[in-house]
Amino acid sequence: MAQKTRSARRILGHSDLAVSPVGLGCMSLSGVYGAADDAASEALIHHALDTGVNHLDSSDMYGWGHNEGVVGRAIRGRRNEVVLATKFGQIERPGKSNGVNGHPDYVAQACDASLARLGVDVIDLYYQHRVDPAVPVEDTVGAMARLVEQGKVRFLGLSEAHPDRIARAHAVHPITAVQTEYSLLYRQEAEATRRVTQALGISFVAYSPLGRGLLTGAIQTLDDIDGRRASHPRFQAENFATNRRLVGIIEALAAEKGCTPAQITLAWLLAQGDDVVTIPGTRYPARLDENTGALDIEMSAQEVTDIGTAIPPGAAAGTRYPAGGMAGVFV
């Protein structure tokens, strides 16, 4: 693997967290996109660390604790090699869509539970996973700030928060990073968010940067859609043909560039600015290596512009989540 891939780092916000620009989103290690084997997942994380990927992103919602357990076992003995991020705020409601809880007492409980599952003394970056509209963000972030004071958490983040709420949170305690879905297919809300995060010196963590697999080129037909993807509007028959046409544009550009669709997509995102890092998820070492190979793709300013023009904002068909999920994002 190229030296650039192994050594590249970007600093998150005003923190001292230096992360690999292409990190590892760990959600798929808990069966979201098909069965996952814990031993294989731990081996994948070891491979990530061995090849210079130090940014691991988990959540207490992924497998309702399962994911943090896998990550915790994988990093045992290698804690100093990891920038460890996890999230709280979604709560399980069997038979219903997930709930949210941003009450201060719950923040403390959730953090203690995550620390136990991860087997660590401190979390590097702790996010509110979804906004709780019933609780002022000042109260939630105030409770998160107390975790920093107690030494349980080093830095704070928000996920899918509206720009106005981000500014309110940052006034209570510095926010280091904000997560929102960001890819060539879905970027309008992310770009609106970045106008605020850049002004405040907050880093932007792009999750689902490969469009939940669409932008890898691996999903060619409706028959290739499995697991959680099947419920997402972008994969529904009425939207899929439009989105596949857009992916075809990326495939053609990647072929001209001599790289894969995933690599040109990630390289385009990273070229948006040093404030942007990505956390594509995968269960497979070969796919992880492909993703980190994006760091070796040289892209001119004109190429960045041309790609963004070829797939303009709002071109994708279907919302980012089903209706229930959309109610909880960009809030």
N, C-alpha and C positions, 0 to 999 in steps of 0.2 A: 504494500500500500504506500502511496506517495507520502513523503514527509509532510507536505502541506496538510493532507488529510489528518495525519496523526496529531499535529501540533496546533492547528488553527483554534483560536479561542476568541470569544466576544464577552465583554463585561456586561453583566445585567444591571441596568440602571446605575445608581450611584453606590452600588454594593461592591464587595470584593469577590463576587462570584464570577469566575471565569469559566465559561461553558463552551463545549463544542457546538459550532453553529448548527450542525445536524445532530440532534440528540435522539433519544429513544422514548417515544410514548409507549407506555407499558399496558395500556388497556386491553390490547388483543391477547395478552398473556392470561386473561381470565375468561376465555371462551366466548368472547363477544362475536368474533368472526369465524367461529368454528372451534372445535375441541382443541384445547391447549394442554400440553404435557408439562407438568411442573419441572421435571428434570431438564427437559429441552429448553424451557424458559430460562432456568437458571444458567444453563450453558450459553444461551444467547446473550444474557447480560454479561457473563464472563468474557465472551467474544467482543462485545461492545467495549468493555473496559480495556481489553487487550489491544484494541485497534484505535484507542484514543477517544472514544465516545464516553464522555463523563457526565452528561446531563440525562438523568433518569427521571421521568415524570409519571407518578402514580396518583391514586386517589382512594379514599376509603370506600367510594362507591363502586369501584371496579371489582366485581365479584363480592361486594359487601365485606371487604376485609381480606379476601383471598389474595388480591394483587399485592397488597403491602406485605403480606407474609412471604410471597415468592421473592419480591424484591429484597426484603430483609435477609432472607437466607442467602441470596445470591451475593450480597455485598458484605457478608460477614468476613471479617479479616481484610477487607479492602475499602473500608469506609472512607479513608483519606483520599481515595481516588475518585470519589463521587460527589457531584453536586446533586443533592437529593431533594426532589420536589414532590409534595403530595398535597391533597386537597380535602376539604370538608364542606358540608353544607347541604348535600343531597341526602334525603332519608328514604328508606325503603317503605313502600306501602303496598303490600302484596295484593295483586289483582287490580292495582291502580297505577297511574303514572307516579313517578318519584315525587316526593314532597321536598320542601326546603326548610331549613332551620338555621337562622342566623342569630339566635338569642345568645347573649354573652355566656350564660352558664353552659350552653351546649358547645360553644366554641372550645371551652376548656376541657370538657369531657371528650370531645372528638379528638383533640390533640393528644391527650393522654393515651387514648386507645390506639391512635396511629403510631405513637412512639413505641408502644408495647409490641405491636405487630411487626414494625420495622426492626425492632431490636436495637434502636439507637437512642442516644441521649438528647440529640438535637436534630431538628429538621432544617435544612438550609433555606428552603423557600416554601412557605405555607400559603396556599390559596384558599379564598372563599370560592368554591366550585360554581355555585349558582347563587345569585342574589335572592335574598328573602325580602320581598317588598313590604312585608308586615313589620320589619324591624329596621329602624334607621341605620344606614350604613355606618354612621358615626359610632353607633353602639357596638356593632359587630367588629369594626376595625379597632375600636378601643379595647375590646377583649383580646383581639389578636395582638395588639401592641403589648398587652400585659404578658403574653406568652414570650415576647422578645425580652421583656424586662426580667422574666423568670429564667431565661436561658434555655427555654425549650424550643424556640424557633429563632432563626437568625434574621430572615427577611420575609416581607409580606408581598402577596400577590392577589389579584382578582381575576376571575374568569367570567367572560360574557357580561361584563358590566357596561352600562351605557356611559358615554363620555362624561356626562354631568355627574354621575355617581362616582366615577373614578376621581374627578377633581375634588369632590366632597371627602372621599376616603383619604386622599393624599394630604388633605389639610389636617387630618387627625394624626396620621403617622405616614412617613414616606412609603409609597408603594414602589416596589422594585420592578415588578413585571406584571403584565396583563396578558391573559390568554383569550384569543378569539379564533374561530375558524378563519383561515386565510389561505386562499389558493387562487389560481388563475380562474377557477370557476366561480368562487364565492369570495368577493373581496370588498363589496361596497361598505358593509358595516365595519370591517377591519380597517379600511382606509379612513373612515370617519373617526374611529377610535384612535388611530395613530396620530391624527392631527393634535389630539390632546396629550397622548403619551409622550410624543416627541417634545412638546412644549414643556412638559413637566420633568423630562429626563428619565422617563420610565421605559424599560425595554418591552418589546412586543414579542410574545411567544406564539408562533403560528401552529395551531393544532389542525389536524386533518389537512396538511399542506398538499397531499396528493388526492384530495377530493374523495376520501374514503375508498381509495384504490382505483378510481376511474382514471386518474392521470398517470397511472403506471402503464396503461395500455393492456393490462392483463384481462380486463373485463371487456370482452368484445361483443357478447350477446347477452340476452336476458337469462340464458341458461347458466351464465357464469356468476350470477348473483346469488349469494348465500348468506346465512346468518342474519345479523342485524341489518345488513344492507337492504334486505328485501323490504323493510318497512320505510325506507327513506324515499321521499318523493323523487329525488334525482334518478332513482333506479326504476321508477314506475314506467310502464310501457309508453304512456303518453308523453313522457319527458325524455326517455332514454335515447331515442334516435337523435334528438337535438344535441344532447350532451355527448354522445358518441361522435357526432360530426365535429364538435369542438375539440375533442380529444384527437381526432384524426389530424387536425391542424397541428397540434403539438407533436404528434408522431412524425409528421413530415418535417417539421423544423428540427426535431431531434436527429432524424436521419441525415439531414444536411450538416448538422453540427458534429456528427459522429459520436453521439451519446444516446442514452435511453430517454424515453419520455419523462420518467421520474427525475432523472438527473437535470434535464433542462428546466423542468418545473421548479425544482428546489433551487437551482442556481438563479433563476429569475427572482424568486422570493428573496434570497439572500442579497441580491443586488439592489433591493429596494432601500437598503440602508444598514448600517452597522447596529442599529437598534433592533433588528429583526433576527430571531433565531427560530429554528423549526424543530418539531418533535414528531416526525413521522413514526407510525407504529408498524411493527412487523413481528412475525414469529420466527423468521428465517434468517440465518446468518448471511446467506448470499444476497438477500434483499437489503439487509442492513449495509453490506459492503457496497451495493449499488447506490444506495442513498448517500452514503458518505462520499462516494465518488463525485458527487455534485460539486464538492469543494475544489475539484481539479478542472472544472469547466470554466474557461475564460469567456467572458461575455462583455461585449462593448456596450456603451450607453445606447447606441443606435439599436443594437439587437434587443436590449431590454425594452426599449420603446416599441419596437416592431412587434414583439411578442405580446405586449400588453394591448396593442392595437388590434392584432389578429384575433384576440379573444377579449373584447371590451367588457368593462364592468356591466353586470346584469345580463350577460349573454346566456348564462346557464338556465335551463328549464327546471322548475320545481324548487321549492323552498329548501333551506338547509336541513330542517328537521320536519317530522310530522307535526301536525297542528299543536298537539300537546307540548312537544318539545320547543316549538317556536315561541310559546308563551313564556319560556324561562330564559331566553337568550336576549342579549342586547337590552337589558333591563336597567 
